[in-house]
């Protein structure tokens, strides 16, 4: 299991990944104690956040969740195509007034947080990263729940997390927390997160946090947006409706009248559901979900241009590129290579070498791909794979 999901396993180590999936995922929080020397604490530095806030060009300023609307200032009005270049002093001024700064989906998040790409590639779920920087002794958001599962990694300072008995279990995607309608229950846990510490919070579990040090506290929140079974069933229904005219038929005229035959309508609906159940196949639905993931999964490919201009030979060391989804399928007499939703066609004769390059464990050289092509042919194949972003030159 750890070999399939090494990034997730590394985040929750030394806890067993199987135990996490069986007892914690979507059920119960998990607290992983941290040590100052752990790599988890170095996901991103305070200096990196400062540089990002001070230099980024924000072309679409957004109001953060839970942030009150502010009056529009005169110097905040811009033409539609004119980029908004924020005054780097403003984040510092806001932190001085409000004690807490949230950076949603930081600029170039996969460059700053490579674990994000790895998680998406391993789990095939959408992931996002938020950075939270809080003044010592201050609280960020009030008690709330998220509509997605989160993994919190403490980077700098310490933060006290409080968990509450929650009336909401597994909220739907996009089901926003309403503080007026949902109050926290009894406090069920109080946990101290230190640098390198990790806290998993399932969606729907109410929580809040307070920075306890005199110095700043910073943590990374990695949000995991897994597909729901309800979405799988809706995809199955949509696929079957294409081939079953009876599912596309309209309700009988007058079906919504108070004198309509309810028993007949129930029977008609049950008959359609029964046929749908009989026709449902995972193999029909999973490609649609994977295609949706690939369409939305915009991968950062560091070093792609450098790889394109670097000479390669028999001694060049290659590696599968982390954080991308690549697969090979046969289409007639040609191969189709799909990398993060983009497909290219290849001669069927290169199937063994192409598969070897995409499935090789660890670094490899041209000689490790077999003898189906001569060296110039291998160079051409690897050049194309480098250009597609499926592999990279190991450095």
C-alpha angles and dihedrals in degrees: 000000000000089000090057095047105026096156094052090043090053092051095054099034133162085035116087114258091217090053090049093052094044099044111016113030107102089348117065140002122260123209117202114193115230135216123207092240096054120117090228089073090058097058088117134351132232088240089055091053091048091052091047093051094043100047111024121114109226110201096178115032111202136197110244121234109271092016116128118238112261127208112264110252122220093243090051094069114098139165115266095256098035112104117236109235105193123217103252089218093065099074089053091049091049092050090050090055102036103027093223137073127191121197107195117207094346120230109284091359095184091055091050095039112030089174087072093063092044093052092049092049095046100041100030091226130122113258132191132185130215125185119212120196115186133181114242112275094013131117125225118200123000120250110304143140131239126227090224134050116264136201113201120203118191110220107169132017125346134294131193113220123200122197125198138200102264129210092203121077122191100340119211121261110282093012097142123211113256110201092195093056101036124053124185117254128216116327107257103179142011115199133181115218116202129183108303092017120132132204123190114203118186117223114271095031111121117230145155136185142212127200106234103190130084088235127065123288122212131180137170119230114204111196119203116203105194122186113258126227087239088061091049091053092048090052090050090051092049091050093049093046088062092063102028113070091189090068089053094051118110126245115269112273109268093021091136095050117111091239095053119123102261094184092056092048092049091051092048091050092047092051091054092047090050091052090047091053091050092051098045114114126172090217089062094051105038096067089054092051092046091049089052090050092049093049091054097037106093106183127206110226109197115197095017094127093043090052089051093059099036115104113239130203141155092295097050112116118221134186137188108265113249121231098031132105113224128172138166126220133177116241109183106299095342135075122234117209114197119193115182092332098315113113131202131178124237135182111271090231092073093056096108094048094042091051091046092054093049097044102037112125110229130344119341142182131218091267090061091065096069134246104284090109133036120241096271089051091050091050090053092049094048092045089057092046090051090050092050090051093239094121135017138201110264113236 
